[in-house]
Amino acid sequence: MNGERAVAWVDGAPGERTEAFADAESRFQRRDFTVERIAFGDLADDVAAGRPDCLVVDADSCPDPVAAIQTIRETDPAVAVVALAREGDESLAHRAVAAGAAEYVPSIADEALVDAVERAIDRGERARERYRQSETDQIGEFASVVGHDLRNPLYAVRHRIEMARRTGDDGHLDDALAALDRTDELLSDLIARTGSDPSADDTEYVSLAAVARSAWEHVATGESTLFVRDDRPVAADRGRLTQLLENLFVNAVEHGIGDENGGVEVSVGVDGDGCLSVEDDGCGIPAEEREAVFESGYSTAVDGTGYGLVSVRRIARAHGWTVEVTEGADGGARFEFHGVAVGDS
């Protein structure tokens, strides 16, 4: 490794230059490390103030080496930690590693400690890179899902404006304005939820029929029709349930093969066992593809994004529901959500 790296030596009395520290310091310096000492009592403040590449906890000098490792981990979970004890205490070795030390080294001689520190730093850097990549992937998927969900009402705006132009009916413009209001609601909800817990805490009993009809108005459905089988209330976050249904309606309209009039019939309802279902009479989803439809980027449409059903599964999980795809009564797709609390009509 090139460049100077920093090691913090944690012991009980940094004012005393011990033989162990002097020996370790010379070995570290020959391998392009700088070494500073941190007292056990000042550990949390010193770790928070400046991040070394690795901390070495000298178990022979530190009053409570396991507590020191735990303090380091609580202050900075990503920094590398190595425990050193020349007595070779096997019990201490297990406790040190369990507390968060990358390695336990029983000897300071023969470069063993410096080698262990370099391995710990390398592993820590790889772990941080994997974490950063994971965060980047999650952000990218989140942005794609949000973009997909915002397109639904925007497509509805375009559809309503085109209908107003063709028919001269200004009522379509009112529907377009309602779709723009829905876009504003989605953006506000996104801002409110950014950085918050993904669970759906803002739940109440809502009319499934009212939410379903509202969601239907927010998307471009063409000649397709909606049938609500019953009006029993369900416990859900109204905004997120609307978002879930919008995505399922778009999926049914875009992927189902309609009748001679060019549309599909979509039905929504709840069963007595806490199962909310959305079903269409389109072409359905082959059994071997039903699990894959929830994967990011999966789509059978030429211009599909593959993120609509990702959003559906996320919203279901946020409510504590499970979701599965089956075949509907007329051979179309049927999405079932289990674990839904259902109220009385």
N, C-alpha and C positions, 0 to 999 in steps of 0.2 A: 504494500500500500504506500502511496506517495503522500507527502504533506505531513505536517505536525498534528498529532491528535492529543487530546487531553484526557488524563486519567485523574480521578479524585480518589484519594486514599482516606478511608474512613476508619478512625481509631478512637481511642478514649482520651488521649492527651496530646493534641497536636503541638503543644509547646515543647514537648520533649522529642528530640530527634532520635528515634530508636534505631537500633542496628538493622532491624527488618526493613524499615522504611528506606534507610540509606542504601541497603543492598538492592531493593526493588527499584528505587529511583534511578540508580546507575544503569540497571538493565533496561528500564523503559526508555531512558534517554538515548541509549545506543540504537533503539528501534524507532527513533523519531517521535517519542511521546513527551509531552510536558506533564509534570506531576505536581499536584497540590494536595494539601491535607485538609480534611474536614473533620471537626469534632462531632462526636455522636450527638451532643446536646444541641448543636446548630444545624443538624442535618437537613431538616425540611426546608428551612430558610435558604440555606446555601444551594441546595439542589434546585429550588425554584428560581433562585437569582441567576444562576448560570449553568447551562447544560453541558456537562462533560460528555465525552464519547463513551466512557465507561466508569463505573465506580467499583473500587475494590474494597470489600469489607474485611478488615483484619480481625478475625474472630478471636485471636489471642489477646488483642488489646482492647477491642470494643466491648463495652459493658454488656450489651445484649445484641449480638449480631443478627439474630432472626428478626428482632424488632426493627433494627436498622434497615434490613432489606425490605421489610413491609412498608416502612416509612418512605423509602425511595420509590417503591412501586406505586404507593398512593399519590406521591407527589408528581412523578413522571413515569407513567406505565411503559413508555417506549425505550427508556435508556437502558443500556446494557449493565448488568451487575454480575460480579464474580466474587465468590466467598473464598477466603484464604484462612486455613488453620493448620499450622505445622504439626499439631498433635495428631491429626488424622482421625478425628472423632467421627465415627460412622453415623451416629445418631444426629449429630449436628449437620452432617452433609445432607442427609435426607430432609431435615427441617429447613435448611437454607435453600435447597432447590425447590421445595414445596412453597416457600415464601416468595419465590420469584427470581432466585439467582440462576443465571444461565449455566454456570459451572461451579463446582467446588474443587479447589486445588489444595492438596495436602503438602505441597512443597514450594518454596520460593526459588529453589536452585534449578539449574539446567534449563533455564528459559521457560519452564512449564507455566509459570504465572503469566508471562507476557504472551505466550502462545494462546493461553486460554482467553485473555483479554481480546486479542485480535480475532479469535473465533467468535466471541460474544458480540463484538462490534459488527463483524460481517453478517452474522445471523440477524442482528437487530436492524441493520440497513436493508437487508432483503425483506424482512417482515414489514418494515415501514413502507418499502416500495410496493409490496403486495397490497398493503392497506390503502395507500394512495391510489393504486390502480383500481381497487375495489370501489373506493369512493367515486373515482372518475366514472366508472361503469354505471354505478347507481345513479349518479347525477345525470348521465346521458340518457339512461332509460327513463328516469323521472321526467326529464324534459320532453322526451318523445311521447310519453303517455299524456302529459299535460297538453302538448301540441295537438295530439289526436283528439282529446276531449274538447278542446276549444274549436276544432274544425267543425264539430257536429252542429252547433248553433249557427256558425258562420255559413255553412252549406245551406242551412235552412233559410237564412236571410237571402242568399242568392236565389234559392228556389222560389221564395215568396215574391221577390221583386220581378223575376221572370214571369210568374203567374199574373202579377198585376199588369205587366206590359201586354201580355197576350189577351187577357180578359177585360182589362179596364176596370176591374173591381178593386177599389181602394182598400177593401177589407184585408187583402193580402199584405198591404203595407203595415197594417196594424200588427199582423202576425210577424212581420219582419222586425218591427220595433220590439216585440216581445222576445224574439230570439236574441236581439242585441242586449236586452236586459239580462237574459240568461248568461250571455258571455260575461257581462259585468259581474254577475253573481259568482261565476266560476273563478274569475280572477281574484275577487275579494276572498273567496274561500281558500284559494291557493296561498295568498299572502298570509291569511290567518293561520294556516296549517304548516307553513314553512318552518322547519326546525322544531315542531311540536311532536308529541307522542302520536304514532300512527293509529292508535285505537280510536274507535268512534264513540266518544264520550257524550256527545250532545244528542242523545237519543230520546225519543218520545214516541208515543203511539200515534201513528199518522195513517190517514186513509190511503190504502193502497190504490184504490180507484183514482183518487184525486192526483196522487203523485204520478201514476202511470199516464194519465191523460195529459198532465202538464209536460212530462218528458216527451210524449208523442208529438206535442205541438212544437217542441224545440228542435226537432230533426226533420230532414227532408224525407218524407215517406212516400211521395208519389201517389200511386193508385192503391197502395197497401192499406189495410184496415186494422184497427185495434179492437179487441174484444176483451173486456174485463169480466171475469167469471163471477167475482163476488167483491164485496166492499168491506171485508173485515179489516180492522186496523192492525198494523204490524209495528213492532218496536224497532225504530231505525233513526238514523240521522237523515232528516228530510233531504238535505242538499246532496248527500252522498248516495242515497237511494235513487234520487233523480238521475244522478250521473251514471249509476249502474244501469238503470233501465234505458237511458239514452243510448249507451253503447250496445246493449243487447238489441234494441230496435234497429239501429243502424246495421248491425251485423245481419239481422234477419232480412232487412230490405235489400241490402247490397249482395248478400251471398245466396239468398233463397231464389229459386226459380219460380216466378209467379204464375198465376193462371193466365187465361187468354186475355185478361184485361191488364196484364203486366204487373200485378201486385200480389202480395202474400197476406194472409191473415195471421196476426200475432195475438195470442191470448195470454192473459196474466191472471194469476189467482193464487190462493193459498189452500193447502190441505189441512186436515185436522191434526196431523202429526208435526206441525211446525215446518212444513215444506212450502216455500215460495217458489213458484215455477213460472218461467216464460217460455212459451212454445210457439212455433210457427209451422205452417204447412208447406214449407219449401222443400228443397232437395235433401236436407239433413246433412249430418257430418258422419263420415265413415267411422266405424268403431275403432279402427287402428289409429285414427287421427284425433280422437276426442281429448286425450290428455295433452297432446302437442299444441292444441289451439290456445292454451294459456301461456305458451312460451313467448318471450319477447321476439318480435319480428316475424312471427309465423302468420302467413296470410296466403290464401289461395287466389285472391283477387290480383289482377295485373297491377293496379295502382294502390293496393292496400298497404297499410303501414304495419299491421300486425300487432298494434298496441291496444286496441279497444278491449279485448278480452283479458289482457294483462291488468288493465285498470279494473275490470269487473272482479277479478280474483282478489286484487288488493283491497277493494272496498268490502268484499265479502269477509275477508280475513280480519279487517279492522272491526267488523261487527261481531266477530267470533263465529261466523257461519262457515260451513263447508259447501263447496260447489262442485257439481258433477254434470256432465253432458250425457244425455241419453237420447233415445229416438222418440219422437212425438207420436201421437195417435194416428196422424196422417202421413207419417214417414219423414217429417221435418225434424228440426233440431229442438230439443227440450233441455233447458238449463234449470237445474233444481238446486235450491239453496236450503240446506238443512240447519236446524238449530235456531230458527226464527221464532221469536215470541209473538204469538198471535192473540189479539184481544177479541172481545165479543162484538158482534155486529151492532 
